[in-house]
């Protein structure tokens, strides 16, 4: 029996449905459904009765849920025992996120830290250039950055090679009638992008120079929510990763298409090397890596894992 499949079933049963479990776990419903279906096939039984309002446990499902709850409790006890063998994380760790990564990972990091009362996690949000300066000046201890520049005193750990998408208001994208985006398209439509020091802007500048195109930048906005609002209003198009767009895409206000050839940027964890042996800093690193793996497996954060 695949433990991940059993865990998916347990969470759906515990939360009363696929939609509720998907929302709490930040895992795509399709991923949970595949895992539960695979478990049903392996056991040769039906675990849920599916109906228009959701799902209901069968008698076999109720029996398995009870056994699974005991198992999950044992797994948690094992994890706690092993963690207590090591130095307990304590002290203050300042972690900086880009708006996209912070919205997704920040809450999980704080939740994981609740088990250590002596650990104080401080979160900051900013764009790549500012965060890089904070690291070099010692204002923050660790950060999540896209395509960070190597620098003395900083340790870079690549986490995820993430595909970038061309994004527009749904009605505007229908007018374009394009299945793929290209540097040529970026030279023909109005764009809204973050400022010139932002890693995304720098990446698109290099793409345009390589192809001989001229980016048609209508607006420069240093704010993710404002950028998405401008795009939803139909004033311009932008380039973004799926993890920062999934709510608007599911709601139907935004539509995205991939680049051809594919366009990527790399999410990396950056920490000051002088802090690499501190239990609190290592706890943050391992928690972030674990969450990126889980979100990638659930389909919310697409891309190629690099660690």
Backbone bond lengths (Angstrom), bond angles and torsions (degrees), N, CA, C in turn:
res aa  C-N    CA-C-N  psi(-1)  N-CA   C-N-CA  omega(-1)  CA-C   N-CA-C  phi
1 X - - - 1.461 - - 1.528 109.61 -
2 X 1.321 115.92 129.38 1.465 121.25 178.43 1.529 108.95 -76.51
3 X 1.348 115.71 122.37 1.459 119.38 -176.41 1.526 111.38 -62.31
4 X 1.332 117.64 -38.03 1.461 120.73 -179.71 1.522 111.14 -62.49
5 X 1.345 117.19 -35.90 1.468 120.33 177.33 1.524 110.21 -67.72
6 X 1.332 116.24 -43.19 1.462 120.16 178.44 1.522 111.01 -63.03
7 X 1.329 116.38 -40.39 1.469 120.28 179.42 1.530 110.51 -63.87
8 X 1.349 116.51 -41.15 1.467 120.03 178.20 1.531 110.42 -60.85
9 X 1.336 116.34 -45.51 1.478 119.83 177.54 1.529 110.95 -59.87
10 X 1.320 116.27 -45.79 1.464 121.24 -178.04 1.525 111.31 -58.95
11 X 1.339 116.66 -44.02 1.460 120.14 -178.10 1.532 111.29 -68.90
12 X 1.332 117.57 -38.51 1.464 120.18 177.00 1.528 109.82 -63.96
13 X 1.347 116.31 -42.40 1.461 120.07 178.70 1.526 110.86 -65.60
14 X 1.335 115.87 -41.68 1.470 120.19 -176.50 1.523 111.51 -66.60
15 X 1.348 116.80 -37.22 1.460 120.61 -176.66 1.524 113.19 -93.38
16 X 1.321 116.80 -4.48 1.455 119.50 173.33 1.512 115.82 84.55
17 X 1.329 118.09 15.01 1.462 119.65 177.67 1.502 112.38 160.75
18 X 1.337 116.34 163.65 1.456 121.63 -178.85 1.520 111.56 -67.57
19 X 1.326 116.69 -41.11 1.466 120.43 -177.39 1.525 110.84 -63.49
20 X 1.348 116.13 -46.21 1.460 120.10 -179.09 1.520 111.27 -64.20
21 X 1.340 117.10 -44.28 1.466 120.53 179.66 1.520 111.21 -64.88
22 X 1.329 116.87 -39.73 1.460 121.02 178.52 1.514 111.04 -61.27
23 X 1.329 116.90 -42.20 1.461 121.03 -178.73 1.527 111.38 -66.70
24 X 1.328 116.89 -42.94 1.463 120.57 -177.86 1.528 111.43 -70.57
25 X 1.347 116.08 -43.15 1.464 120.33 -175.72 1.516 113.09 -84.48
26 X 1.325 117.44 -11.75 1.467 122.50 -174.26 1.538 110.32 57.62
27 X 1.311 115.67 43.85 1.461 123.24 178.17 1.522 107.42 -122.53
28 X 1.316 117.05 139.21 1.458 120.92 -178.16 1.534 110.78 -60.07
29 X 1.346 116.16 139.21 1.460 120.35 178.36 1.523 111.54 -57.93
30 X 1.324 116.84 -36.81 1.471 119.94 -178.76 1.523 111.20 -62.11
31 X 1.334 116.69 -36.16 1.468 120.13 178.81 1.522 110.58 -67.29
32 X 1.343 116.83 -44.56 1.462 119.96 178.22 1.531 110.59 -62.35
33 X 1.322 116.14 -42.36 1.465 120.31 -178.29 1.526 111.06 -63.20
34 X 1.351 117.33 -41.60 1.468 120.21 179.05 1.522 110.61 -61.93
35 X 1.311 116.77 -41.99 1.465 119.90 -177.24 1.529 111.11 -67.28
36 X 1.327 116.85 -42.91 1.460 119.82 179.73 1.530 110.65 -65.85
37 X 1.329 117.27 -42.00 1.466 120.90 178.70 1.521 110.95 -61.84
38 X 1.325 116.76 -41.29 1.469 120.89 178.24 1.531 110.41 -62.86
39 X 1.327 116.73 -40.12 1.465 120.35 178.58 1.523 110.71 -65.37
40 X 1.327 116.95 -41.45 1.466 120.42 178.03 1.527 110.89 -61.38
41 X 1.325 116.97 -43.01 1.460 120.23 179.40 1.518 110.93 -64.46
42 X 1.322 116.99 -40.17 1.460 120.61 -178.30 1.529 111.29 -66.37
43 X 1.340 116.38 -40.32 1.457 120.59 -178.53 1.530 112.82 -84.65
44 X 1.330 115.95 -17.10 1.453 119.83 -179.70 1.517 113.65 72.19
45 X 1.328 116.51 28.05 1.463 121.10 -179.68 1.518 109.44 -136.28
46 X 1.333 115.33 164.95 1.464 120.91 174.19 1.522 107.67 -100.02
47 X 1.318 116.55 126.69 1.452 121.52 -176.24 1.522 112.41 -96.11
48 X 1.327 116.72 -30.66 1.453 121.34 -179.71 1.526 109.82 -129.67
49 X 1.323 115.93 146.46 1.462 121.51 165.97 1.517 106.21 -97.15
50 X 1.311 117.29 117.56 1.460 122.44 -176.47 1.515 109.55 -93.70
51 X 1.328 116.67 131.68 1.458 121.97 178.91 1.522 109.09 -141.11
52 X 1.306 116.68 178.84 1.458 121.56 -173.15 1.513 113.70 -61.84
53 X 1.326 118.10 -27.67 1.472 121.32 -177.37 1.523 112.58 -95.07
54 X 1.330 117.89 -1.02 1.461 120.06 179.59 1.515 111.59 142.10
55 X 1.336 117.34 -133.42 1.458 121.54 -178.23 1.530 109.30 -138.57
56 X 1.328 114.37 158.36 1.456 121.50 175.62 1.515 107.92 -137.91
57 X 1.336 117.22 136.85 1.457 121.67 179.40 1.526 111.03 -64.64
58 X 1.337 115.43 137.09 1.457 119.99 169.04 1.529 108.06 -78.06
59 X 1.324 117.10 175.80 1.465 119.83 177.10 1.526 110.48 -62.76
60 X 1.352 116.51 -39.41 1.471 119.61 175.69 1.528 110.57 -64.94
61 X 1.335 116.00 -38.43 1.456 119.83 178.72 1.519 111.85 -64.04
62 X 1.343 116.48 -39.50 1.462 119.91 178.47 1.519 111.30 -64.33
63 X 1.327 116.44 -39.52 1.468 120.16 179.05 1.526 110.87 -66.10
64 X 1.330 116.38 -43.12 1.461 119.54 179.82 1.525 111.07 -67.73
65 X 1.323 117.36 -37.46 1.464 120.27 179.59 1.525 110.87 -62.42
66 X 1.328 117.05 -39.31 1.463 120.31 178.98 1.523 111.00 -65.27
67 X 1.344 116.60 -43.86 1.465 119.77 178.07 1.525 111.08 -66.41
68 X 1.328 115.93 -38.92 1.465 120.02 -179.64 1.520 111.39 -64.88
69 X 1.335 116.80 -36.00 1.460 119.92 179.29 1.527 110.68 -62.65
70 X 1.339 116.82 -41.49 1.464 119.94 176.22 1.522 110.89 -61.80
71 X 1.338 116.37 -41.71 1.457 120.66 -179.08 1.522 111.35 -65.85
72 X 1.329 117.05 -42.98 1.462 120.25 -179.65 1.526 110.82 -63.19
73 X 1.325 116.40 -35.56 1.458 120.08 178.05 1.538 110.13 -66.19
74 X 1.332 116.01 -40.14 1.464 119.60 177.94 1.530 111.53 -65.70
75 X 1.334 116.01 -41.01 1.466 120.06 178.53 1.527 110.07 -61.49
76 X 1.324 116.80 -42.28 1.457 120.80 179.04 1.523 111.02 -63.21
77 X 1.344 116.34 -40.06 1.467 120.26 178.52 1.520 111.11 -64.36
78 X 1.337 116.29 -40.38 1.470 120.02 177.98 1.515 110.28 -61.92
79 X 1.328 116.13 -46.17 1.467 120.82 179.98 1.523 110.52 -59.63
80 X 1.321 116.46 -43.45 1.467 120.41 -179.69 1.519 111.35 -63.84
81 X 1.344 116.27 -43.58 1.463 119.82 -179.88 1.526 111.96 -61.66
82 X 1.340 115.64 -42.82 1.468 119.26 -178.23 1.520 110.49 -68.41
83 X 1.316 117.11 -41.29 1.460 120.17 179.88 1.528 111.29 -61.65
84 X 1.334 116.02 -37.44 1.457 119.39 -177.16 1.525 112.95 -71.45
85 X 1.341 116.74 -12.38 1.459 119.24 175.59 1.530 111.13 -73.11
86 X 1.305 117.41 -22.10 1.464 121.49 -179.08 1.525 109.77 -98.32
87 X 1.300 115.34 168.17 1.462 119.52 175.95 1.514 109.22 -60.05
88 X 1.301 116.85 133.24 1.453 120.80 -179.87 1.531 109.15 -75.23
89 X 1.337 117.78 129.74 1.468 120.01 178.31 1.519 111.41 -59.98
90 X 1.309 115.97 137.14 1.457 121.07 177.96 1.517 109.09 -152.44
91 X 1.315 115.37 166.08 1.459 120.36 -179.91 1.509 112.20 95.29
92 X 1.315 115.52 -172.45 1.466 122.60 -174.19 1.530 110.94 -106.58
93 X 1.317 116.33 129.53 1.466 122.00 176.50 1.528 107.60 -127.07
94 X 1.320 116.31 124.30 1.463 121.44 178.94 1.530 108.06 -99.97
95 X 1.305 116.02 121.50 1.465 122.21 -176.11 1.524 109.05 -120.09
96 X 1.321 116.75 129.98 1.463 121.67 179.84 1.524 110.26 -107.71
97 X 1.316 115.38 140.46 1.459 122.19 178.87 1.520 109.89 -127.57
98 X 1.325 115.77 151.15 1.456 120.20 163.67 1.530 106.95 -72.07
99 X 1.343 119.23 160.55 1.475 119.97 -177.59 1.519 113.76 -54.64
100 X 1.327 116.79 -41.23 1.455 120.32 -177.55 1.528 111.27 -67.66
101 X 1.340 116.93 -51.87 1.463 120.06 -177.11 1.513 111.42 -68.00
102 X 1.333 117.58 -33.89 1.456 120.50 -179.41 1.515 113.00 -67.06
103 X 1.325 116.58 -39.99 1.467 120.64 179.36 1.521 110.48 -61.31
104 X 1.326 116.90 -36.04 1.462 120.93 -176.19 1.526 111.70 -85.14
105 X 1.348 117.16 -47.50 1.457 120.93 -170.86 1.524 114.74 -93.80
106 X 1.322 117.74 -28.58 1.455 120.63 -175.30 1.522 113.86 -53.35
107 X 1.345 118.85 -52.50 1.467 119.75 -179.16 1.527 113.20 -59.89
108 X 1.338 117.72 -38.19 1.460 120.49 179.78 1.522 111.87 -66.39
109 X 1.321 116.45 -37.92 1.458 120.12 178.84 1.529 110.17 -64.17
110 X 1.328 116.66 -45.06 1.462 120.03 179.26 1.528 111.36 -64.26
111 X 1.323 116.42 -38.43 1.464 119.96 179.35 1.522 110.66 -65.04
112 X 1.332 117.07 -43.06 1.461 120.60 179.51 1.517 111.40 -63.95
113 X 1.332 117.41 -32.21 1.465 121.57 -177.15 1.526 112.77 -75.08
114 X 1.339 117.78 -12.08 1.464 120.33 -177.82 1.530 112.46 -62.11
115 X 1.338 116.66 -23.89 1.464 119.25 -177.93 1.530 112.10 -75.05
116 X 1.341 117.15 -8.42 1.462 121.26 -179.91 1.531 108.98 -121.65
117 X 1.320 117.96 93.89 1.476 121.09 -176.17 1.527 114.01 -60.20
118 X 1.329 116.63 -25.04 1.467 119.68 -178.55 1.529 112.56 -87.77
119 X 1.325 117.07 1.84 1.467 120.90 -179.03 1.522 109.38 -99.29
120 X 1.316 116.54 127.27 1.464 122.89 -178.95 1.527 108.91 -115.91
121 X 1.333 116.82 106.41 1.464 122.28 179.13 1.521 108.83 -96.74
122 X 1.322 116.67 123.17 1.457 122.55 177.10 1.526 108.09 -111.95
123 X 1.329 116.96 127.04 1.464 121.82 -177.91 1.521 110.72 -106.11
124 X 1.337 114.90 139.43 1.458 120.98 173.32 1.526 108.73 -130.04
125 X 1.328 115.41 152.47 1.460 120.62 179.97 1.524 109.61 -124.87
126 X 1.314 115.78 140.68 1.456 120.25 178.04 1.516 110.21 -171.20
127 X 1.319 116.13 179.44 1.451 120.68 175.64 1.523 109.97 -93.53
128 X 1.321 115.44 165.72 1.456 121.61 -167.22 1.523 113.78 -53.10
129 X 1.337 117.41 -47.08 1.466 119.99 -176.06 1.523 111.05 -63.01
130 X 1.323 117.27 -43.11 1.457 121.12 179.51 1.521 111.46 -65.06
131 X 1.330 116.37 -43.33 1.464 120.25 -179.06 1.528 110.33 -63.45
132 X 1.322 117.10 -40.03 1.461 120.84 178.92 1.529 109.92 -59.98
133 X 1.313 117.30 -41.94 1.478 121.30 177.53 1.521 110.88 -64.98
134 X 1.328 117.42 -38.67 1.469 120.75 179.44 1.529 110.42 -63.19
135 X 1.327 116.49 -39.60 1.470 120.07 178.24 1.529 110.93 -63.55
136 X 1.311 116.28 -46.92 1.463 120.37 -177.26 1.524 111.91 -66.00
137 X 1.319 117.08 -32.27 1.466 120.87 -179.42 1.526 112.72 -85.60
138 X 1.347 117.03 -9.13 1.451 120.70 -179.26 1.514 114.26 85.30
139 X 1.334 118.41 8.20 1.465 121.08 178.91 1.521 111.92 -69.18
140 X 1.332 117.27 -29.51 1.458 121.32 175.58 1.521 108.58 -127.20
141 X 1.323 115.55 156.42 1.460 121.25 -177.51 1.518 112.24 -95.62
142 X 1.315 115.99 -34.65 1.459 121.94 -176.65 1.522 108.65 -144.49
143 X 1.346 115.79 162.03 1.466 119.04 179.85 1.518 110.58 -159.31
144 X 1.327 114.57 154.34 1.467 123.06 169.40 1.513 106.84 -103.70
145 X 1.349 116.36 121.04 1.459 121.08 -176.66 1.518 110.16 -134.18
146 X 1.328 114.96 153.98 1.460 121.11 172.70 1.521 109.19 -99.84
147 X 1.343 115.29 129.74 1.473 122.84 178.66 1.528 111.87 47.60
148 X 1.347 119.07 54.40 1.465 120.25 -178.18 1.524 111.82 -69.44
149 X 1.329 115.27 148.76 1.462 121.10 176.78 1.526 108.77 -83.99
150 X 1.347 118.05 132.70 1.470 120.04 176.36 1.529 110.72 -61.20
151 X 1.322 115.60 145.68 1.463 120.94 179.05 1.517 108.77 -153.55
152 X 1.319 116.50 149.43 1.461 121.72 178.13 1.520 109.57 -60.41
153 X 1.325 115.95 135.79 1.450 120.68 178.66 1.505 114.70 88.50
154 X 1.338 117.67 1.23 1.457 121.41 179.89 1.524 110.35 -121.69
155 X 1.315 116.47 135.51 1.463 123.12 176.59 1.521 108.82 -103.98
156 X 1.322 116.49 123.79 1.463 122.25 -178.24 1.524 110.03 -105.05
157 X 1.325 116.41 128.81 1.462 121.68 176.31 1.525 108.73 -123.03
158 X 1.348 118.73 100.15 1.471 120.02 177.70 1.522 110.68 -61.70
159 X 1.340 116.42 134.86 1.459 121.58 -177.32 1.520 112.91 -111.09
160 X 1.328 116.99 -45.61 1.458 120.13 -169.01 1.525 110.16 -150.77
161 X 1.324 116.08 129.59 1.462 121.97 171.34 1.521 106.75 -92.39
162 X 1.334 115.96 106.27 1.463 121.92 -167.12 1.529 110.94 -106.48
163 X 1.326 117.88 127.73 1.472 119.81 178.07 1.523 111.43 -71.26
164 X 1.319 115.75 143.63 1.454 122.29 176.49 1.528 109.67 -101.95
165 X 1.327 115.45 149.86 1.460 121.76 -175.20 1.521 110.44 -125.20
166 X 1.312 115.62 148.44 1.462 121.93 171.80 1.523 107.32 -85.77
167 X 1.335 117.05 130.96 1.465 120.73 -168.10 1.527 110.63 -129.57
168 X 1.314 115.07 140.35 1.457 120.51 175.01 1.514 110.85 -152.19
169 X 1.330 116.19 167.71 1.462 120.26 171.48 1.522 108.39 -58.31
170 X 1.317 117.31 142.88 1.462 120.77 -173.43 1.525 112.12 -55.15
171 X 1.332 118.19 -43.34 1.464 120.48 -179.55 1.523 111.39 -65.04
172 X 1.321 117.03 -38.82 1.465 121.56 179.47 1.525 111.32 -67.48
173 X 1.309 116.53 -38.89 1.460 119.81 -179.66 1.527 110.82 -67.00
174 X 1.316 115.95 -34.66 1.466 119.27 176.74 1.516 110.91 -63.59
175 X 1.334 116.19 -35.94 1.466 120.37 178.58 1.526 111.63 -67.18
176 X 1.340 117.16 -34.45 1.471 120.43 -178.94 1.522 111.87 -67.26
177 X 1.327 115.94 -34.86 1.468 121.75 -178.93 1.524 111.55 54.35
178 X 1.341 116.30 48.20 1.466 122.45 177.94 1.524 109.39 -115.28
179 X 1.318 115.65 139.77 1.468 119.94 175.97 1.521 111.41 -97.62
180 X 1.332 116.01 -21.44 1.456 120.86 178.93 1.527 108.91 -138.44
181 X 1.327 115.69 152.81 1.462 121.52 177.31 1.524 109.42 -103.38
182 X 1.321 115.27 159.97 1.462 121.33 -179.99 1.519 108.72 -151.33
183 X 1.334 115.32 170.41 1.459 119.76 175.87 1.527 110.29 -60.57
184 X 1.335 116.65 -34.01 1.465 120.41 178.53 1.522 111.32 -62.02
185 X 1.338 116.93 -40.00 1.461 120.49 178.57 1.526 110.73 -64.27
186 X 1.336 117.01 -38.82 1.465 120.90 178.87 1.526 111.75 -63.73
187 X 1.326 116.19 -20.21 1.456 120.27 177.71 1.512 113.62 -91.38
188 X 1.358 117.70 -1.46 1.462 120.57 -176.18 1.519 113.93 -115.41
189 X 1.341 117.81 -12.47 1.467 120.20 -176.39 1.534 109.78 -124.37
190 X 1.327 118.14 152.63 1.471 120.63 178.06 1.521 110.92 -68.20
191 X 1.317 116.37 137.39 1.459 122.06 -177.02 1.522 110.74 -119.61
192 X 1.329 115.92 149.82 1.457 122.46 166.69 1.527 106.62 -119.53
193 X 1.329 116.08 123.96 1.462 121.91 -176.53 1.517 109.44 -136.28
194 X 1.335 116.71 158.49 1.468 118.69 171.31 1.525 110.21 -67.25
195 X 1.340 116.64 172.77 1.461 121.69 -175.77 1.519 114.09 -59.24
196 X 1.327 115.41 169.47 1.464 121.38 -171.11 1.522 114.64 -65.80
197 X 1.332 117.96 -19.90 1.466 119.53 178.59 1.521 112.67 -87.76
198 X 1.320 117.90 -5.80 1.462 121.33 179.80 1.527 109.59 -72.01
199 X 1.329 116.31 143.14 1.467 120.71 -176.21 1.529 112.21 -60.03
200 X 1.339 117.93 -35.28 1.462 120.11 178.63 1.520 110.87 -67.00
201 X 1.317 116.95 -43.74 1.467 120.38 178.84 1.528 110.12 -61.60
202 X 1.326 116.91 -43.72 1.463 120.86 179.41 1.524 110.90 -62.43
203 X 1.329 117.06 -41.48 1.463 120.82 -179.88 1.524 110.78 -63.30
204 X 1.339 117.85 -43.32 1.462 120.93 -179.31 1.530 111.31 -70.55
205 X 1.334 117.28 -32.81 1.467 119.86 174.28 1.529 110.55 -60.41
206 X 1.342 115.87 -44.15 1.470 119.26 179.70 1.525 110.84 -65.15
207 X 1.340 116.86 -38.92 1.466 120.38 178.32 1.521 110.29 -62.69
208 X 1.323 117.29 -44.05 1.466 121.32 -178.82 1.524 111.03 -65.20
209 X 1.329 117.06 -43.17 1.466 120.64 179.96 1.529 110.83 -62.74
210 X 1.338 115.53 -40.66 1.467 119.73 -178.72 1.523 111.91 -65.23
211 X 1.342 116.54 -35.23 1.466 120.26 -176.64 1.523 113.28 -94.90
212 X 1.330 116.92 -7.90 1.459 120.05 -178.40 1.511 113.98 80.83
213 X 1.336 117.85 13.66 1.467 121.09 179.35 1.524 109.90 -89.07
214 X 1.325 115.60 166.37 1.467 122.27 177.41 1.527 107.87 -122.90
215 X 1.336 116.38 112.58 1.454 120.17 -178.91 1.531 110.92 -60.05
216 X 1.317 116.47 134.74 1.465 121.62 178.92 1.534 108.81 -97.57
217 X 1.314 116.40 75.67 1.467 121.20 -175.93 1.528 109.16 -83.77
218 X 1.320 116.28 109.76 1.453 122.22 179.54 1.530 111.30 -85.13
219 X 1.353 115.24 -39.43 1.473 119.87 -177.99 1.526 109.31 -135.98
220 X 1.335 116.01 142.68 1.456 122.26 169.93 1.526 107.60 -115.95
221 X 1.328 115.80 117.31 1.464 121.30 -172.51 1.520 109.15 -133.28
222 X 1.319 116.96 122.75 1.460 121.20 177.30 1.525 110.14 -94.73
223 X 1.318 115.51 70.19 1.459 121.01 178.77 1.513 109.15 -172.43
224 X 1.333 117.00 117.21 1.461 120.96 -175.16 1.520 112.50 -62.03
225 X 1.320 117.30 -45.88 1.464 119.78 -179.25 1.528 111.30 -63.46
226 X 1.336 116.55 -39.40 1.467 119.24 178.59 1.518 111.01 -65.84
227 X 1.340 116.48 -39.89 1.467 119.49 178.71 1.520 110.19 -60.68
228 X 1.328 116.37 -46.73 1.462 118.77 -179.38 1.529 111.13 -65.54
229 X 1.333 117.72 -35.07 1.461 120.54 177.22 1.516 112.11 -64.48
230 X 1.329 116.34 -41.06 1.469 120.92 178.61 1.518 110.17 -63.96
231 X 1.340 116.07 -40.49 1.463 119.68 179.33 1.527 110.13 -68.29
232 X 1.323 117.91 -43.54 1.472 120.89 179.21 1.521 111.41 -61.39
233 X 1.342 117.04 -31.07 1.465 120.79 178.54 1.523 112.22 -76.49
234 X 1.323 117.66 -5.25 1.457 120.89 178.15 1.513 114.57 80.49
235 X 1.342 117.36 16.19 1.461 120.70 -177.25 1.522 113.11 -84.30
236 X 1.324 117.17 -22.84 1.458 120.58 -177.71 1.525 108.54 -166.57
237 X 1.335 114.95 172.69 1.459 122.95 174.92 1.524 107.92 -110.62
238 X 1.334 116.45 167.31 1.458 119.35 176.92 1.522 109.97 -148.87
239 X 1.320 115.92 -178.29 1.463 123.07 176.63 1.519 106.57 -125.72
240 X 1.336 116.01 132.42 1.460 119.59 -174.85 1.518 109.03 -154.76
241 X 1.336 116.61 166.28 1.458 122.37 174.29 1.521 110.11 -94.35
242 X 1.323 116.96 154.04 1.459 121.44 -174.00 1.526 112.61 -60.56
243 X 1.347 117.72 -37.25 1.464 120.37 -176.36 1.519 111.97 -59.17
244 X 1.328 117.77 -27.64 1.452 120.69 179.36 1.514 114.00 -91.28
245 X 1.347 116.65 0.26 1.456 120.69 -173.81 1.520 114.24 -123.89
246 X 1.346 116.67 -9.99 1.457 118.49 -165.36 1.524 112.90 -58.68
247 X 1.343 118.36 -34.16 1.459 119.66 -179.36 1.531 110.95 -65.37
248 X 1.335 116.54 -44.03 1.471 120.57 -179.79 1.532 111.05 -70.26
249 X 1.346 116.54 -35.54 1.464 119.28 178.49 1.527 110.12 -67.26
250 X 1.329 117.12 -43.57 1.461 120.29 178.14 1.521 111.06 -64.28
251 X 1.343 116.68 -34.59 1.470 120.38 179.25 1.520 112.22 -75.40
252 X 1.338 117.22 -16.31 1.454 120.53 177.55 1.512 115.20 90.31
253 X 1.332 118.27 2.46 1.464 119.63 -178.68 1.524 112.15 -81.24
254 X 1.341 117.18 -25.09 1.456 121.66 178.82 1.525 109.77 -124.90
255 X 1.315 115.06 150.55 1.461 122.00 176.01 1.519 107.91 -130.80
256 X 1.326 116.39 143.67 1.461 120.48 -179.19 1.520 110.42 -127.65
257 X 1.334 115.13 153.78 1.461 122.28 172.79 1.523 108.57 -134.62
258 X 1.329 118.22 149.95 1.470 120.36 -179.34 1.523 111.56 -77.79
259 X 1.308 115.22 163.53 1.458 120.91 174.04 1.523 109.41 -87.06
260 X 1.309 115.17 150.00 1.464 122.27 174.95 1.531 108.56 -133.76
261 X 1.351 118.74 110.00 1.464 127.13 0.25 1.520 111.92 -68.79
262 X 1.344 115.37 163.28 1.465 121.32 -174.26 1.532 110.99 -59.59
263 X 1.327 115.63 144.72 1.463 122.86 178.90 1.524 107.64 -118.78
264 X 1.343 116.65 130.65 1.460 121.29 -175.99 1.521 110.67 -131.04
265 X 1.355 114.87 160.12 1.447 120.89 162.19 1.524 106.95 -135.99
266 X 1.311 116.56 162.87 1.461 120.90 -172.83 1.519 110.89 -113.40
267 X 1.332 114.84 124.12 1.459 121.13 174.53 1.527 108.35 -83.92
268 X 1.317 116.55 129.71 1.465 120.82 -178.38 1.521 110.42 -133.04
269 X 1.323 115.17 148.26 1.459 121.82 171.88 1.528 107.19 -95.49
270 X 1.317 115.93 126.62 1.465 121.54 -177.94 1.522 108.46 -119.60
271 X 1.328 116.52 131.20 1.471 119.41 177.04 1.524 109.36 -139.03
272 X 1.295 114.61 153.60 1.457 120.08 177.70 1.523 108.79 -70.02
273 X 1.326 117.54 128.13 1.465 121.96 -173.08 1.525 112.38 -62.95
274 X 1.301 118.16 -27.65 1.461 120.94 -179.13 1.519 112.32 -67.06
275 X 1.359 116.80 -14.39 1.459 121.02 -176.76 1.525 113.05 -105.95
276 X 1.322 117.60 5.86 1.460 120.49 -167.62 1.526 114.33 -67.18
277 X 1.332 119.12 -18.43 1.460 120.61 -179.19 1.526 113.66 -99.63
278 X 1.316 117.91 3.95 1.456 120.98 179.78 1.531 110.38 -79.03
279 X 1.346 118.34 129.58 1.471 120.45 179.81 1.525 113.23 -54.95
280 X 1.330 117.81 -38.85 1.470 120.28 -178.50 1.523 111.15 -64.98
281 X 1.315 116.41 -42.02 1.467 120.79 179.83 1.524 110.23 -67.55
282 X 1.332 117.08 -40.88 1.464 120.20 178.54 1.526 111.56 -66.94
283 X 1.326 116.56 -33.53 1.469 120.24 176.20 1.522 110.03 -62.36
284 X 1.329 117.16 -45.54 1.467 120.66 179.18 1.519 110.37 -61.21
285 X 1.324 116.88 -43.99 1.467 120.56 -178.97 1.525 110.74 -60.99
286 X 1.320 117.31 -49.47 1.456 120.12 -176.99 1.534 111.51 -66.91
287 X 1.326 116.86 -35.29 1.465 119.87 178.13 1.524 110.63 -65.34
288 X 1.318 116.84 -44.56 1.469 120.73 179.60 1.524 110.45 -62.34
289 X 1.338 117.09 -45.97 1.463 120.63 179.58 1.523 110.73 -59.92
290 X 1.323 117.07 -44.23 1.461 121.71 -179.56 1.522 111.27 -62.31
291 X 1.337 116.75 -43.03 1.459 120.03 -178.46 1.524 112.00 -68.93
292 X 1.323 117.40 -38.58 1.467 120.54 177.47 1.525 109.55 -61.71
293 X 1.336 117.13 -41.99 1.466 120.68 177.17 1.528 110.72 -61.67
294 X 1.324 117.03 -45.35 1.458 120.71 -176.84 1.532 111.00 -65.48
295 X 1.326 116.83 -43.74 1.459 120.60 -179.08 1.524 111.37 -68.61
296 X 1.325 116.47 -34.73 1.458 120.54 176.63 1.527 110.28 -67.53
297 X 1.325 116.75 -42.80 1.460 121.16 178.70 1.519 110.66 -63.53
298 X 1.343 117.19 -34.05 1.455 120.92 -179.54 1.508 114.63 -80.43
299 X 1.334 117.93 -5.61 1.452 121.09 176.88 1.507 115.24 88.58
300 X 1.357 117.20 -1.10 1.460 119.06 -179.26 1.521 110.96 -78.48
301 X 1.328 116.52 -37.48 1.454 120.60 -178.11 1.519 108.14 -115.31
302 X 1.310 116.49 96.45 1.462 120.83 -173.85 1.520 110.80 -78.88
303 X 1.305 115.32 157.57 1.451 120.21 177.28 1.518 112.04 137.03
304 X 1.331 115.50 176.92 1.464 122.20 -179.50 1.526 109.47 -95.79
305 X 1.334 115.97 119.51 1.465 119.98 177.82 1.523 109.40 -66.57
306 X 1.328 115.45 138.77 1.461 121.33 -177.77 1.520 112.27 -113.56
307 X 1.321 117.56 0.77 1.458 121.27 178.50 1.527 109.75 -145.61
